[in-house]
């Protein structure tokens, strides 16, 4: 399991930034090359491994890249 703040720090280090809020707890993050992902923001909660893998896959990264950062 991973902390939300660790995922967001990883994405920021790769050039991603939050640029739009959806309804409720969802945020859209974008990369300068045009890729977009939607992340549910639940502060204080951990992200389970399958969900983390899906978010990273949509962003173009692997779990291995995340854990070896």
C-alpha positions, 0 to 999 in steps of 0.5 A, a space after each residue: 500500500 502507498 500513501 497518497 502523498 507519495 503518489 502525488 510527489 512521484 507524479 510531480 517529480 515526473 512533471 505532472 500537475 493538478 489542473 482541474 477539480 471534478 465533482 467531489 474528491 476527484 482531481 484531474 492531473 495533466 502532463 505537459 505532453 498532453 496525458 491526463 489522469 483522474 485521481 480520487 483524493 482521500 487524505 489520510 487513506 492509503 491506496 491499495 496496490 491494484 488501484 495504485 497499479 491502475 493509476 500508474 499504468 494510466 500515467 505511463 509508469 510501472 509499480 517498479 518505477 514507483 517503488 524504485 524512485 
